[in-house]
Amino acid sequence: MGKAEMVEAAEVTSIYNHLNCRLKANLALNPPAKELMKALASVGRY
């Protein structure tokens, strides 16, 4: 992996983690967020 690729991967991971935290926080108020979390989880596995 090149340096630029590593930085890009780190940024994607950071954004993913941020969104995941937001979704978990909103889950109680917004049940459809479960579907979004499933979609994000599938994207996160690479």
Buried (B, 14 or more C-beta within 10 A) or exposed (E): EEEEEEEEEEEEEEEBEEBBEEBEEBBEEEEEBEEBBEEBEEEBEE
